[in-house]
Amino acid sequence: MYHLGQDLPGNDVDDIEDLISADDVKPRERYENKKNVTVRAKKRVQIRPEAEEEEVTPKPKPTIHESVIPGTQKVFVKTWGCAHNNSDSEYMAGQLAAYGYKLSGKEDADLWLLNSCTVKNPSEDTFRNEIESGMKNGKHVVVAGCVPQGAPKSDYLNGLSVIGVQQIDRVVEVVEETLKGHSVRLLQNKKKVHGRRVAGAPLSLPKVRKNPLIEIISINSGCLNQCTYCKTKHARGDLASYPPEEVVERARQSFAEGCCEIWLTSEDTGAYGRDIGSSLPELLWKLVEVIPEHCMLRVGMTNPPYILEHLEEVAKVLQHPRVYAFLHVPVQSGSDSVLGEMKREYCRKDFEHVVDFLRERVPGVTIATDIICGFPTETEADFEETMTLCAKYRFPSLFINQFFPRPGTPAAKMERIPANLVKKRTKRLTDLFYTYEPYSGRVGQIYTVLVTEISHDKLHYVGHNKSYEQVLLPMRENLLGTRVHVRITSASKFSMVGEILDDERDWTRCANKQEEKDAPKAEAVTTRNDNLLQRFISIAMIVGILAFFLRLLRRFF
């Protein structure tokens, strides 16, 4: 298994749960993305003599390789969007590395592999600009992800090689042909098996993980919803689940390779298994059986409709000591009218029931949610209902998105709310979010945390407690991948700061239990091999002695 370095350029992808993150496009960058849309006064064209024409510097062209020898080219991988996309990029990078290609930064690379997200306009804008940048710098460009899958006829994708979301297992083939100067487009779905749609490439493919301690497993692809604002449905399609045994085997493999945390991801984890006669709770209980001691499992985003019938079992699983008490349930709006126009298939009371039930049954559970401000049909009264919902539950993680009309979606045809009004509503909700401190009063409390990440500012290690709350810790040597006891010394809006209470000899690693299990087996194998070796030596000595005496007998008789 190959591991991607923490600081490798282009692999700064955030979590699926963080649709608005530190790495999202800032307003300044958003305007820069629109650099080609500028109103200018029409100028009179001046005709110059040919001798005075400025020389145009030719753009560098990609090097065309008639024969591609693995390991002689370098590939830069960049990803936008969710954890599902992140996992796809890790799989593609793993196959390329296993085949001999070297993963590098963008400047040194011969080819750029760009994996896109279609959720929001700014993400697609930066994706398009990155394509243009690669072409201008003489790089081969291969595109992947939801943008080309959902809109393959986009003008700016003409002539580019494309890897569809279900064809990531053919990335080596596409890269090879692109380096030879050919254009390859693989957008078709996998063939059905027993009449059922296949979720995608096998989960057993090699990976280069962004974080070698965290394995992201896509348990299903697509969804059962038809949300009027969502473009992802066009790319990922209807629900297709991986068999439980394939997911469990991938988890086993990941722990054996040194991972100590698993994230389950998909477009809607709550819908898992409905197409194959299984369910999310059934999968979770099977996974719990193979999680080693000191390792953790995090359940990904689930929409309210498909978690309602499993609330009892999900609550039990979230109480398990090796499962984070965390769930991301996007509500999008507090208004039943807006939810109806979005075709979300639930009402406000359904969502409130999910939150109330889990908070009552799961001690310390963290519920994260999303809000879309400025959906075309949202009135002032509708928005007030969203405000009251957020004020009622004071979500510690609240991801606020402005509505973006995605081409080809029903919502894109609706009459939009004035932009200034959308901004005002977004600001009001943001201001509400900053009125409360979810971690106030935590100073002095003691938690057990699993340390798996490095903070965005590169100044701290990041651990998570049972509630998946973020605790910043000093960057002590050998701390990553351990479970330690910490005392909270300070708190901010988004995290807590802790001091480590254990001596280093008391830090526990996820692999300890597995190593302890394997140690007697290894010792037994070693002992058995030693015994066999001794027997062979003894037999060889006896044969040698017999041969010596036979020679003596022949000499005298």
Number of C-alpha atoms within 10 A of each C-alpha: 14 16 16 19 14 14 11 15 15 17 22 16 20 19 19 21 22 20 19 17 14 11 14 17 17 11 10 8 14 16 13 14 19 13 9 8 9 7 6 6 6 6 6 6 6 6 8 9 7 7 7 8 9 8 7 6 6 7 10 11 12 20 14 14 14 11 10 14 12 16 14 10 19 20 24 23 23 22 25 27 27 21 26 22 25 26 21 25 29 27 24 25 30 23 22 25 24 18 13 16 20 17 24 20 18 21 13 13 18 21 26 26 28 25 27 26 24 27 22 19 17 21 19 18 17 19 23 17 15 16 21 14 13 20 17 14 14 15 24 25 27 25 23 27 29 27 26 24 24 22 16 17 10 10 8 12 17 11 12 17 23 29 28 26 28 23 21 23 21 16 21 20 11 21 27 19 18 22 23 16 16 14 17 18 18 18 18 12 16 14 11 10 8 7 7 12 19 21 25 21 17 16 19 14 15 19 26 23 25 23 18 23 21 21 26 26 22 24 28 27 27 22 22 17 19 17 19 20 23 22 24 23 24 18 23 23 16 18 24 24 29 22 18 21 12 14 23 21 14 19 26 16 14 23 22 14 15 17 23 28 27 21 20 21 26 28 27 23 25 27 26 32 22 15 16 15 9 15 19 21 21 14 18 20 15 14 19 17 10 13 21 19 16 21 21 23 25 19 23 25 22 20 23 26 17 20 22 17 11 13 17 14 15 22 20 14 20 25 19 16 15 20 23 22 27 24 23 21 22 20 24 20 28 24 21 18 16 20 22 14 18 21 14 20 17 17 19 18 11 15 20 17 14 17 19 12 15 24 16 11 15 19 14 16 22 21 23 21 21 21 20 21 24 26 25 22 17 21 15 12 10 17 22 17 17 23 19 12 18 19 15 10 12 19 18 19 19 20 20 19 16 16 22 20 22 19 16 15 18 17 22 17 13 12 10 17 15 10 11 10 13 20 14 13 18 21 14 12 21 14 11 14 21 11 11 14 15 17 16 12 11 14 15 12 11 17 18 16 24 28 25 21 20 18 14 12 6 11 12 17 19 26 29 22 20 23 20 20 22 18 27 24 22 14 14 11 7 9 20 18 25 21 24 24 19 23 19 20 14 18 19 11 15 13 18 23 20 26 17 19 15 13 9 14 6 12 16 19 20 23 21 13 14 13 13 10 11 12 12 11 12 12 11 12 12 12 12 12 12 12 12 12 12 12 12 12 12 12 12 12 12 12 11 12 11 12 12 11 11 11 10 11 10 8 8 6 5
